[in-house]
Amino acid sequence: MTRPSNRFLGVGIVVLLLLVTFVGLYGVARYKRAQQSTAGDGAIAVVIDAKGCQSPDFKVQAGRNVFEIENRSDRAVEWEILNGVMVVAERENIAPGFKQRLTVRLEPGHYEITCGLLSNPRGTLVASETDASRAAATKGPDLRDLLGPTAEYQVGLGMAAADLLEATTNLAQAVAAGDLEAARNLYAPARLAYARLEPSADLFGDLANKIDVQADYFAQREADPAFIGFHRLEYGLFKTGSLDGLAAVAQQLQADVQSLNDRILDLAVTPASMVNGPASLLDKILGGRLDGTGERYSGLYLVDLQGNLMGIRRAVELLAPALKSAKDLPPLLLADIDAARALIPTDGDGPTSATKLDEKARADLKTSLTKLTADFGRLRGALGMD
């Protein structure tokens, strides 16, 4: 029998190597696709455990994306998409064993994602440009109609930031003076000022994680040295009833609020930020704030809600003239907001730590805020942002 020539043997080996390489690459590709798994309806699965995101790196197409975040850790977590220090979108207070969804329209680019505890390593998210994302970028309202609203909103943000700085300074001075009762009384006005600004303040993730962060996101919770800001003050003023160690915390809070004030003054307000900030905040409120966990030591969560709705209302008021194709929407949104505010019980001039919601009131308020959130979805569509 004739033996195969070395030439044919060499060709056979090359073909075999190519097949092995192809199979290997195919296997790697399938493995990577498995790592970035999706739910049955196409939502991108994000799994967070005690150490961080199980699959920390994601690649998606620019445009509308739906993420399903599952918490497999033993404490509530939040998940954020960051562009530098700016928060693009987030979900907070995801309870252990639960899933929450986040729908976001991403511009092409590279992003970071947070993965549970603030000390956990961050992941990456790459959004690639497509023909559809390029086409979507050309849609939207006539920006000339929005020059006035965005400029006026910018001025209002500057004034609100100045009010917050003044209220925080007063609070810090009372803490420095060792006056526990005065500090307790000044905490609520400072929180109200922050809550009014929160739709825009939340854009700055690095500062929000100093000014308004909860103890849940630190390994040692309240005992963690990195736990600072409003809620560290709240813990001392209302839970332990002690000013020990709070002077430095109050001083740092004042400095961080000054930084926030400076950034707000430089913020380039856009129609998208005027809509997305309030919409994201409404999602947070419905995601768990109505149970009081946002102000768990002082009980002042209704003060926060009152301020939040005030800030959201201002954005709607200013956007109203630009909604030429949906003139019925601004009155509807304003009525939604006012209906929700009317459901907040008050003691005298506003909610206090003694103001509580019973189960029926909480359910009614949740129903009202759910309707408001749905109507904000219509607002996004009317402005070409959906």
ZIJO-V469042 format. One record per backbone hydrogen bond with DSSP energy under -0.5 kcal/mol. NH is the residue of the N-H (numbers start at 1). CO is the residue of the C=O. If there is no record, write none. Layout:
NH | CO
NH | CO
This chain:
9 | 5
10 | 6
11 | 7
12 | 8
13 | 9
14 | 10
15 | 11
16 | 12
17 | 13
18 | 14
19 | 15
20 | 16
21 | 17
22 | 18
23 | 19
24 | 20
25 | 21
26 | 22
27 | 23
28 | 24
29 | 25
30 | 26
31 | 27
32 | 28
33 | 29
34 | 30
35 | 31
36 | 32
37 | 35
39 | 43
42 | 39
44 | 66
45 | 37
45 | 43
46 | 68
48 | 46
48 | 70
49 | 52
52 | 49
54 | 47
58 | 124
60 | 126
62 | 128
63 | 106
65 | 104
67 | 102
68 | 44
69 | 67
69 | 100
70 | 46
70 | 68
71 | 98
72 | 48
72 | 70
77 | 94
79 | 91
81 | 89
82 | 80
82 | 112
83 | 86
84 | 82
86 | 83
87 | 203
88 | 81
88 | 86
89 | 81
91 | 79
94 | 77
95 | 93
97 | 71
98 | 95
100 | 69
102 | 67
104 | 65
104 | 102
106 | 63
106 | 104
109 | 127
111 | 125
112 | 82
113 | 123
114 | 80
116 | 78
117 | 115
118 | 217
120 | 117
123 | 113
124 | 56
125 | 111
126 | 58
127 | 109
127 | 125
128 | 60
128 | 126
134 | 130
135 | 131
136 | 132
137 | 133
138 | 134
138 | 135
139 | 136
141 | 383
143 | 141
145 | 142
146 | 143
147 | 143
147 | 144
150 | 146
151 | 147
152 | 148
153 | 149
154 | 150
155 | 151
156 | 152
157 | 153
158 | 154
159 | 155
160 | 156
161 | 157
162 | 158
163 | 159
164 | 160
165 | 161
166 | 162
167 | 163
168 | 164
169 | 165
170 | 166
171 | 167
172 | 168
173 | 169
174 | 170
175 | 171
176 | 172
177 | 173
178 | 175
179 | 174
180 | 178
183 | 179
184 | 180
185 | 181
186 | 182
187 | 183
187 | 184
188 | 184
189 | 185
190 | 186
191 | 187
192 | 188
193 | 189
194 | 190
195 | 191
196 | 192
197 | 193
198 | 194
200 | 197
201 | 197
202 | 198
203 | 200
204 | 201
205 | 85
205 | 203
206 | 85
208 | 204
209 | 205
210 | 207
211 | 207
212 | 208
217 | 214
218 | 215
221 | 218
223 | 220
224 | 221
227 | 224
228 | 226
230 | 211
232 | 229
233 | 229
234 | 230
235 | 231
236 | 232
237 | 233
238 | 234
239 | 234
239 | 235
240 | 235
241 | 236
242 | 236
246 | 243
247 | 243
249 | 245
250 | 246
251 | 247
252 | 248
253 | 249
254 | 250
255 | 251
256 | 252
257 | 253
258 | 254
259 | 255
260 | 256
261 | 257
262 | 258
263 | 259
264 | 260
265 | 261
266 | 262
267 | 263
267 | 264
269 | 267
274 | 270
275 | 271
276 | 272
277 | 273
279 | 275
280 | 276
281 | 277
282 | 278
283 | 279
284 | 280
285 | 281
286 | 282
287 | 283
288 | 285
289 | 284
289 | 285
290 | 285
291 | 288
292 | 289
293 | 288
295 | 292
296 | 293
299 | 295
303 | 300
304 | 300
305 | 301
306 | 302
307 | 303
308 | 304
309 | 305
310 | 306
311 | 307
312 | 308
313 | 309
314 | 310
315 | 311
316 | 312
317 | 313
318 | 314
319 | 315
320 | 316
322 | 319
323 | 319
323 | 320
324 | 322
326 | 323
329 | 326
330 | 326
331 | 327
332 | 328
333 | 329
334 | 330
335 | 331
336 | 332
337 | 333
338 | 334
339 | 335
340 | 336
341 | 337
342 | 338
343 | 339
343 | 340
344 | 341
345 | 343
347 | 350
348 | 346
349 | 347
350 | 347
355 | 352
362 | 358
363 | 359
364 | 360
365 | 361
366 | 362
367 | 363
368 | 364
369 | 365
370 | 366
371 | 367
372 | 368
373 | 369
374 | 370
375 | 371
376 | 372
377 | 373
378 | 374
379 | 375
380 | 376
381 | 377
382 | 378
383 | 379
384 | 381
385 | 380
386 | 380
